[in-house]
């Protein structure tokens, strides 16, 4: 009979302090206890050998580097820390391991394991690996004398023949499921073969995709298991960590030595966060796996090739079910076209674009351009990694919301469509595909014989100039002053340039030069590797400069010619074609050159676009596409695909490197994409990732640009700040951080309707949020002044703009400084009489040896423009000259048109396509 419950007594605090409730006794034959289930193991953090002296219910953070005393368990946190001890004990418990180690990242875990290898050792690894794993193995192969065999580990017969003593196999590296194709490996079967044939070889398993919640490889014969704990073990993407588990004492001793020697152990605070994350691992991954199954079934039902172990037809599903207790939360699928996949990824809202996985939020990515971009394209193709592959990592959101968001992105991208019977996949027939390939081939063959007309805008940096070079975000926007270029084919076997805005006193205007195509230094050219950032070949630059650029060239013409010839030669080499196109590139701009408004970037974009078109690397849309709300003054246009813009941007940035040495990348990005951008330059040496975010709702607005006509040298100014950063790191670091805060504040202020007045050095701002914005503008300018990139003309501009009787506007430096331009924002209701008065004042008074020049223009308009190849330029009376080829006539009319009329002239040539 059960005894009645005793009434609850009041708590006697004086006695409670002395109470010590013991840990329950271990299981005995007389008191049997069932083993805890996995979710209970995760939530129960209990280390009987390391009890907290105060009975803390949460493991304390021992945020200390050293420990006092001699002979204690801990002396230095690199070697050991109580918080890390609790974490490692907990990881070992949930992983069914005897030993566990926590390090600074998943790659740090793999690096620690690979340090077991010695020169002449060999590793067997899969052919579908995470890009970082592939990169590290490649490094060991080229620098440490380690042999790596990449094989299809899904087929044990590819592994077995290598398991011979003469091959010096010291390690077999497995991953199941693989990332990103979700291939299934028979871990137990391969481990058994390895132990029988090579008992000393270690079987290592990357278990990141499954985590201990769904798969524990040590139970299936693995010697070492590692996870990127940044993913599922943490679950929140708020820390970087890696864990290693094993059950062999000798292996554990080696790993512990390496971690202590290299100092890559996880910090106490991150140990605390990871320990907290593991408590909810079971709950999170259960929900995420269920959602992944729903999404995979949805995509598969639409006919998309889908990779997920939970699908009935997934290869080796039976093997997976033998060694795992779930299917995981990662899946991938293909659409059939890389551009289509890019549109799908860009069109989601709930699915965030990220290179990682394992977070509570759902993520989407394209591995070939993100996490696996470091693997060469040819290698990716050889390993069967589709370029159009999309990887999905499900979070804990409601599955219905995730499916709805994904379906909307698929519909908007054109991958699926709604019908009376529901949603169906949009398919391309074999005949349509063949016809498309034939058309693309024909276009590629003919593009180098076609005349191309392109244009790109300048830019203004509203906040963050100079600091952007050092990784501080910059808020920038395009201006409607543009650079224009005409590429005219010739039959002379030459390639030439005609820069109308450089050396304008030359005969026929500007700088003109031609080179014999076969006389260029082709032996110095190597094929550049593919990637988002193409490396610069300095030896080729030196050879072009030495052998084909006359010493009499002016510096501006020389740099522009060098950039043009460099792009021409590397694109020709990469094309693999026998024919080298002959043409002349003629450029001119409504932008003032050298004024800090991105004139060189606009030129770089025009030159890169014309060359990419000539070599058939890009093709603009040839038929109209309906777009809502065309940009101001741009009537009837097509939209250029993002993939085309990305390609142009990569080569334009390469040109900017030649022109400026260490560009931020913001100028060419604005010139390509247009509108408003929040741009951050990647700083690999500092471990900082870059990025670019388009500012939603950034619409075209008027502004006034004033060119101070003070000469400036961007390279010298950028180098000057760089030297200050080296010589005075604390002072400059504080200034850059303060500029970052200004940019962040500016980014949260809604862009109110206003006019922008630009003067080649400063920004003047009035709007409904005038006081707030003026304060930011003034603060930004003062900080740039502290960087010593200002000029005395700044004071003159202040005198004009700040006089209350005139405008009472704020002003700031824009561009590289040292002269150049200033920008002034003016509200829509700003009196026209005051605006006229300000312009008159700026243009009438001689503040320097030259008077200022003003331009009334717009900010936030379209980016790169290409005249559609279907446009008929022959219909324009402007290009009809008797007895001449239409292409020659167009070039001459382009040159003869005044700068004030060039915008209307080019837009009147036909239908344009813009980003």
N, C-alpha and C positions, 0 to 999 in steps of 0.2 A: 504494500500500500504506500502510495507516495505521501511523504510528509507534507503537512501544510506549510505554505510559504510564511516565513517570519516577517513581521512588520518591519518596514525600512526604518532604520534608526537614524537620528541626526548625525551628521559627520562631525567627529571630534578631530579638529585640525591638529591639535597637539599630538594626538596618537597617530594620525594618518601619515605624518612625516616619517615615522619609524617603521611603517608597514612595508614589507618587501614581498610582493606577490611573486612566487617562483614561476619559472617557465614550466609548462606542462611536462610531466615525465615522458620519456620516450616510449614507443610502443613496446608492449610485453605480451607474452602468450595469454596473460590473464586480462589485459586491457587492450585488445586489438584496436588499432586506429587506421582508418582508410587513408591512403596517400592523398595529399591535397591535389585538387585539379589545377590546371595551369593558371586560370584566372586568379585563383586563391594564392598561388605561388607569387604571381606578379604583385598583387596588392599587399602581401605580407612581407615586410622588410624586417628581418629578425636575424641577428648574428649573435648567438649565445656566447661567443668568445670575445665580443667587443660591445658589451652593454654600456649605454650612456650612464654616466654617474648621476645624472639628474632625472633619469627616466623619461627623456624627451620622446615624444611620439613621432617626431620627424627627425631624421638624421641631421645633426648639426653640421654647419659649414665651418670647417676648421681652416679659415682664411689666413693661413700663416705660412711663411717660407721656412721657418726654423722652429725647433723645439728645444727647450732648455734641459740641462742635465746631461749626465753620461749614462750609457748603458740602457737607455730606454728603448722602446720599440720603434720610436720615430725620432729622427734627428734633422732631416732635411726633406722638404716636400717633393723634391724631384725623385727621391728614393722611396718615399712612402708618406701617406697622409691618411688620417682616420676616415675622412669622408670618402676617399677613394677606396679604402679597404672595405667599407660597407658596400659600396657600389659593386666592386669586383666580386665580393662574396655573393651578392644578390644575382649578378649576371651568371656566375657559375651555377647557382642553384636552378635558375630557370632554363639554363642551357644543358643541363645534365652533364656538367663538366667538373673536373677536379680543380682546375685552375682557370682564372679569368684575369684579363688585363685591360685597362681602359687607357686609350691614347688619344691624341689630338684630332684625328680624322680617320676615315676609312682608308685613305691612301697611306696614312702614317702606319696603320695596322699592317697593310700589305708590305710596305717598305721594311717594317720590323721583321716580318716573316721571311722576306727574300734575303735578308742579311745572313740567314743560315747558310746560303749558298756560297760556294767557293769558285774561283776561276776554273774553267774546264767542266764545271757541272752543267747539266742540261735540265730543262724544264719542258714538260708537256702541258700545253694550254689549249683552250678551246679556240674556235675561229669566230665566235660571236661574243666578244668581250666588251666590257665597259671601256670607253675610250681612254680613261686615265690608266687603267690596268695595262692596256695595249702600249701606251706611251712609256710606262715605267719598265715594262719588259723589253721594249725596244732599246731603252737607254742601257740596261744591263747587257744586252746583246752587243752593243757597239762599244761600250766603255769598260765592262767588267769581265769580258771573256766568257759570258754565259751563253749557252746555245738554247734557243727556244724553238720548239716544234709546235706550230699551230695546226691542229687537226679538228675534224668534226667529232667532238667527244660524244655526240648523241649516238654514234655508231662505235661500240667498243672494239670492233675489228680494226679501226684506225689507230687505236691506242696500243693494243696488244703487241703488234710487230715491233714497236719501239722499246718495249720492256725487256731489254737485253743488257747485260753488264757492260758490253763494249760501248754502249751509247751514253754511259755515265748519267743516267737519269737519276736525279736527286730529289725531284719534286714533281708532282702531278697536280696542276692547278685546275679546279673545276668550279663551275657555277651552274646551279639549276634552281629554277628556270633561268635561262640566260637573259641578258639585257642587250637589245630590246626585242628580240624575236621570240622570247619565251620558249626556247628549245629546252627539252627535258633530258637530263643526263642520268644515267643509272649509277648513282653515287655508290651504292652498295656493291654492285657488280664490278665496277672498275676498281674500287678499293680492294676487293677480294683478289682480283687478278694481280694488282700491284704487290700486295703482301706475299702472294705465293711466288712471284717471279723475282721481285726486288725488295726483300724485307726491310732494307735500310732506307728506301725511298719514302718520302713523306707525302701523304695525300692531304691537300689543302683545299678547303671549300669556301667560296664567297657565298655567304648565306643572307646577304642583304635583302634580296627580293622576297624572302619568306620570313625571316627573323625566327627566333626560337619558338614563337607562337605556333608556327605551322610546320617547322622542319628543324630537326636537331641532328645534323650530319654525324656528330660524334657517335651516335647510336648506330650508325650504319657503316662504320669502319674508317671514318676520316680521322686524321691525326691532329689537324689544326683547323679551326673554323674562325672566320672573321666576318664582321658586319660593319658597314658604315652606320654607326649609331645615329648619325645625323638624320637618317631616314626613319624607319618604323619604331626603333627603340625609343628615340626621343619623341617623334611624332608631331612636333610643332615647328620645326625649322627655326628654332631660336638658339641652336648651339651646333658646333662642329665636334664630332667625336667618332672614335672607332673602338671596337672591342675585339679581343682575341680570346678564344677559349681552347683548351686542350686538356687531356687527361694523363699525358705522359710527363713524369717528373723531369726527365732529362730535357725535354723540349721546353717545358715551363722555365727551367733554370736558364736556358739560352735566351729565351724571350725576355725574361726579367732583367738579365744583364744588359741586353741591347737597349731596352727602354730606359734604364737607369743611366747608361752611358751616353745615349743621344739626347736624353731630356725631353722626350716627346709625350710624357705621361699627361693625362687629362688634369686640368686645374680643379681645385676643390669646388669652386662655384659651379663649373660645368658638370662636375660629378653629381652635385646636388640636383641640378636640373634634369640630368639624365635619369637619376634614380626616381625622381618624381614622374618623369614620362613613362618609365617602364611599368609603373603601377597600373596604368590604364591601357597598356599594350593589347591585352586580350580583347577588351571591349572595343577598342578602336579598329583593330584589324578584322574582327568579326564583322562589323558593320561595313567596313571598306570592301571586304571580299564579297559580301553579298551584293553590294552595289555593282562591283566589277562584273559579276556574273550576269546581272541584268543588262548592263551596257554592252557586254560582249555578245549576248544573245540578240540584242536589238541590231547591232551592226551586221552580224552574220546573217540575220534574217533579211536584211536589205541587199545582200549579195556582196558586201565588201569583204575581201580576204582578211580574216581576223585571227590574231594569234592570242590564244588564252587557254591555259591548261584545263579550264572548266568546260570547254566546248567538247561535245561528244567525238568530233572528228580530229581533235588536236593530236598530233603525233606523239607517241609514247605516253599517252595519258595514263595508261595502266601502270606504268613505272612510277609516275608521279604519285599516284594514289597509294602505292605501296610504301613510299618513304615520307609522305607528307600528309598532314591532316587538313589541308585546305588548298585553295587554288590561288590565293594571293589577290592583290589589289592593283596589279599592273597588267595592262593589255595593250596591244598595238594593232593597227590596221592600215591598209593602203587604199588609195583612191584611184590609182592609175595614172595620175599626173602630178608632178611636183608642184606646179603652179596652183593646181586645185587644192592640194594639201595645205599650201601656204595660206590660201584664202580661208580654209576651214579653221586653221589654227588662229588666224588673226580675227576671226569672227566670233569667237566665244567670249562670254563675259564671266560666268562662274568658273570655268576652267581657266586657271591662270597659266600663262606661258612661263615655264621654268625648266631648267635643265635637270632638276632633281626630282625625287618622288618620296613617298612615305609620310606626307604631311596630312594634317586633318582637313586641309583644303584640297580640292581636286586640281590637278595640274595637267597641262597638255604641252607637247613639244614635238619637234621634228628632229630626231636623233642625228641625222646626217649633217645638219647645219648647226647643231647645238652640242649635245653631250659627246657625240662621236665624230665631230668635225676634225679632230686631230688625226683621225685615221685617213690616209690618202684615199681619194675617190676610187682609184684603180683597185686598191685593197678592199674597200667596201664592196665594190662590184664583184670581186673574186669571191668574197665571203657571202654573197647573196643578200646584202643589206640594201633594201630598196631605198632610193633617194626620196620617194614620196611617202615613206613610212611615218605615221603619226603614232606617238605613244601617249596613252592615257593612264593617269594614276588617280584612282578614285579616292575621295575624302569621305567625311562623315556627313555631308549635306544630304538632304532628302533626295533619294534617287529620281523622283519625278521631276524635280527642278533641274537636276543634272541632265536628264534625258531631253527635257524641253530646250535647254540652252544648247546642247549639242545638235539637236535637230534643226534649230533655227540657223545655226552656223552652217550646217550642211546645205540647207535650202538656199541661204544667201550666197554661198560659194558656188552654187550650181551643181552640187554633187547629188542632191536628191530633189524631187519635186512632189508637190501635192497633187493627187488625182482623186477621182470619185471614190476609188477603193482605198484611199489612204496615201501614205508616203511610199514612193518608189525610187530606186536608184536611177540616175541619168546615165545611160550607157552609150558608148561610142562603138558603132559597128566596125567590123574588120575593114569594110570598104571605105568607111569614113576615115579610119586611121591611116590607111594606105594613101588616100587622096591627100590627107593633111601632111604626111611625110613628103610626098611628092612636091606639094606646094612649098613647104619649108625649104626643101632642097633647091628648088628653082629660085626662091627668094635669096638664099644664101649665095648662089652662083651669080646673081645679077646685082646684088647690093653694091658691089664695089664699082659698078658702072653707072650708078644712079646718083643724081645730084641731091644732096641732103641739106635741109635748112633746119637749124636747131637754135634754141635760146635757153638762157638760164638767168635767174634773178640774182641781184646782190642781196646783202643782208645787213641788218643792224642788230647789234647785241644790246638789249635793253638793260640787262643786269649780268654781271659776272665776267666781263672781259678781262683778259690777262690771267685771272685766277683759273679760268677754264683749262688753260694749258697744264695746270697742276692738279687736275682732278676735281675742281670745284664746279658744280653745275652752272650752266649759263642759260639765261632766257633770251632766245634770239627769234627773229622773224624775218621773212623775206621782204624785199622792197620791189616795187614795180619797175624801177630802173633795171635794165637787163643788158646782158651781153648777147650778141647774135653772131651766128657763124653760118657760112655757106661752104659746103665741100663740093667742089666742081671737078668731075673726072677729066683727065687728060690722056692723050695717047703718046706722050713724049718720054715715058719711062722715068719721069721725075716725080718727086713729092715736094710740095712747096707750102709756104705760109705767107700770108699778107695780113699784117697787124696794122689796121688803120689808125689805132689810137696810140701807137708806140712810134717814137721818132717821127712825129707828124710833119716835120719839115722836109722829109725825104721827097724825092721825085715821085709824082703820082700819089703822094700822101702815105704816111706811115712807113712801116718796114716791110720789105718784100725780099724773099730769098727762095731758091730752089736747090734741091740736091738730086744728084743721079742716084736712083734707088739702088742700083747694083754697087755703087761706090760707098754705101754705108758699111760700117764695121760689123758685118753679120757674124764673123767668127767669134765675136765677144759676147754674143747673145746666148743665154740659157733659158730654157722653158721655166717660167715662174710657177711655183706650186699653187694649187687651188686653195682657196680659203677666203674668210671674210676680210682679212687684211693681207695684201700681197706685199712681200718683202721687197725692199729697194736694193737693186744690184749696183753698188757704188763703183765697181770696176767698169761696168758698161757705161755708166754716166761719165766717168773719166775718159774712156776711150772715145765716146761721141764728142765730148768737149774738145779733146785734143786733136782728133783727126778730121772733123767735118765742120766745126764752127769757127769761122774766121775771127782772128783776134780783134778786128776792127768793129765787131758788133758791139752795140751798146749793151749795158748790163741787163736791162729789162728785156730787150729783144733776145739776148743770148739765153736767159733763163727760160723764157717762153718757148723758144725753139728747141732747147734741150728737153723740156718736158714733152713737147709734141713728138720729137723724134724717138725718145725713149719709149713712149706708149706705142708708137707705130711699130717699132722693132720687136717689142715683146709680144704684141698681139699677132704680128705676122708669124713669129716663131711658134706661138701656141696654136695657131690655126692649122699648121701642117700642110698648107696649100702651096703649090708651086708658083702660082701667080701672085705678084706683089702689086697691089693697086696703085695707080698713079692718079694723084689729084692735088688740088691746091685748096688749102683751108684759109678762107678769108674771114676775119673777125672784126667786129666793132662793137661799141657799147654806148648806151645812154648813161651808164654809170661813170662817175669821175674815177679815173685810174689813180691808185695809190692813196685814196682818201680814207681807207679803213672800212669800206662798205662791201668788202668781199669781191672786188673786181677780179682778182686773180682766181678765186674759187669759181666764179661764174665762167671765166675763161676755161678753167680746168674741166668743168662739167661739159661745156660745149665741145672742147677738143676730144675728151674721152668719148662722148656720145657719137660724134662724127666718125671717129676711128672704129668704135665698136660696130656701128652700122656698116661701115665700109668692109669690115672683115666678116660680116655676117654673124657676129656674136649676139646681137640683139635685133629684134624686129618689132616695130611699133604696130599697133592695131591698124588694119587697113579699112575698117568699116566703122561708121558712126556708132556710138554707144550712148544711150540716154543717161544723162546725169542730172540730178537735182541741183538747183541753185548754182549756175556757173559763176566763176569768180568775176568780180567787177571788171568790166571792159573786155572780157574774153567771151566772145559770142560763138556758139556752135563748136564744141570741141569734144574730142574723145578722151578717155582716161588711160594713162599708161599703167601697165601692171607693175606691182610692187617689185616683182623679181627683176624686171628690167631696171627699175630705179636703183635697186640694191647693187646690181652689177656695175652700173654707171658710177655709183658712189664709191665703190671700191677702187676703181681706176682714177677717179677724180681725186681721191685722197692721196693716191700715189703721186699724181702730178703736183698736188699741194706740198708734198714732202720735198719734191725737187725745187719748188719755188721758195719754200719758207723754212725748210730744215726740220722743225719740230712743230707742225701745226696741231691745233686742238682737234680738228675734224668737224667743228661746228659750222664753219663757213661753207664747205662743200656739201654738208648734209642739208643745210637750209636751201642752198642753191638747187639741190636735187628734189627735195620733198616739198619745199614751199611752206606756206602757212607759218605757224608759230611752233617752236620746238623748245623743250627743256632738255638740254644736251649735257652729258657727262662723259668726259674722256676716260677711257680705260687706262689704268696705271698698273700694269702687270708686276713691275718691280716692287710696288707697295701692296700688292695683293688686292687691288681695288678694281672691280668690274665697271665697265662703262655702260652707257645706255642712252637711248633717245626716246623721248615720249612726245608725241604730238599733242598740242594743247587744244582740247576740244572747244569749239565755239570761238576760236580765234579768227574773226572775220576781217576782211580788208578795210583799212582805215587810212584817211589822208594824213600826210605829214609833210613838213618842209625840211629839206636837207640843205645845209650850208657848208660848202667846201671852203675851208680856210686857206687852201692852196699852200699850206706849210709842208715842205717835203718831210718824209719820215722813212725810216728803214725798219720794217717789221722784224726782220731777223735780229737786228741789233737790239731792239727794244725787248723782244722775248728773251734773248740771251742775257740782257741786263737784269731782268727780274730773276732769271735762273741763277745768276751769279749771286745776287743778294740772298736768295734762298739758301745757297751753300754757305755763304759767309756769315749770314745772320739768321739762322734757321728759326730761332724763337720769335724774333720780331716779324719776319715774313710769314711764318706759320700762323701767328695770331691774326695778321691782316687777312690772309686767305680764309681763315675760319670765320672772321667777321663778315667777309664778302659772302661766304656761304649762307650765313644767317640772313643777310639782306635778300639773297635770291629766294630763300625759303619763304620769307615774309611776302615777297612780291608774288610768289607763285600761288598764294592763297587769296590774293586780292582779285576779285572778279575784274576782267578787262572791260571797263566801261566805255561807252561810245566816246571817242575823242579824236582829235586831229594830232598828228605827230609832226613836230617841227625838228628837222635834223640839221645840225650845223657841223661840220666835219670833226667834231670833237666832243660834243655834249648832248645830253637828253633833257629837254625842257617839258614839263608835264603839268597839265591842268585837266581835271576830270571831276565827276561827282565825289570821288574819294581823294580830292586834290591834296589835302593836308597830309594824309597818310603816305600817298605816293611821293609827294614832294620831299618828305622826310627821308624816304628810302633812296630817292634819287640823289639827294644831297649827301647822305651817308655813304652811298656807293662811290660818289665822286671823291669825297674826302679820303676814302680808303685807297683809291687808285692814285691819288696824289701822294699818299704815303709810300706807295710803291715806286715813286719817282718816275712816272711815265707821263707826266703832264707836260705843259708847255706854257710860256707866258701869254700866248694868245687866249688861254682859258680865262684870264682876268678880263680881257676885252669882251668876251662873250658874256661873262657874268654882268659886266657893266651895262650891256645892251639889254639882256633878258630880264634882269632883276629890277630895273627902274620901274617903280609902280606906275608911273604915268605912261609907260609903254606896255609892258606885258605882265610883269611880276611873275615870271615863270622860273621853275627850277632848271638846273642844267647839270650835265654829267659827261664825262669822257666816254667815248664809244670806240671800238676798234682797238688797235695796238697803242694809240696815243702818239705823243711826240709831234703833234700836228694833226692833220687829217680832218675828221668830221665830228660834229656835235648833233645831237638829236633833241628835238623839242616837241612834246605832245601838247596839243591844244584841243579844248572841248569843242563839240559841234556848234555850241552857241557862242563861241568866241567871236567878238565883233570883227567883221571883215576889214573895217577901217584900221583897227589895231594890227591885224595881220599884215596889211599892206604897209603900214608904218614900220613895222619890224623888218620886213623884207627890204624896204627902201633904205633903212638905216644900215643893215648888214651889207648891202651891196654898194652903198655910197661911200662909207668911211674906209680909209686905208689903215687897218689895224697893223698890218705888216707891210712888206714891200709890194704885196698884191692885195687887191680888194677881194672880198668874199664872193662866192657864186652860190646862188640858192636854186633849189629844185623843189617844186611842188609835186608830190608823188603820193604813193600809197604803201602801206605795210600790211603783210599777212596774205598776199595773193598767191597765185600758183607757183610751182617750182619748174622743173625741167619741162621744156616744150619741144616737140618734134613735129614738123610739117608732115601731115599724113602722105604716104607714098601714092595714095589714090587721088590726091589733089592735083588739079590740072593747072600748073603755073602758066601754061601757054595761053590761057584764057585772059590773062591780065594784060591790059594794054601797056602797063608800066614796064613790061619786060620784052616788048616787041621792038627789036632794033633791026633794020633792014640788012639783009645779007649776012646775018650772024646766027650761030647755033643758039637755040633757046637757053642752054646752060650758060654760055658765055654772056648772053644778053642779061640773064638774071643776075649774074655776078657783077656786071657793069652797072646795072640799075641799082643793085644793093650798095655799091660803092658810091654812086652818084647822089643817092638820096640824102637829104640833110639829116642831121642827128635829131632834129625836132620832129621829122616826119618818118623816121625809120620804124617806129612802133606800128603806125598805121599801115605802112608799106608791107611789112612782113606779115601782119595779121590778115591783110587783104589777099595774100597769095593763095589761100585755100583753108582747108580744115586742119586745125592743129590738135595734137594730143598732149595733154599735160598731166603731171602728177598732182 
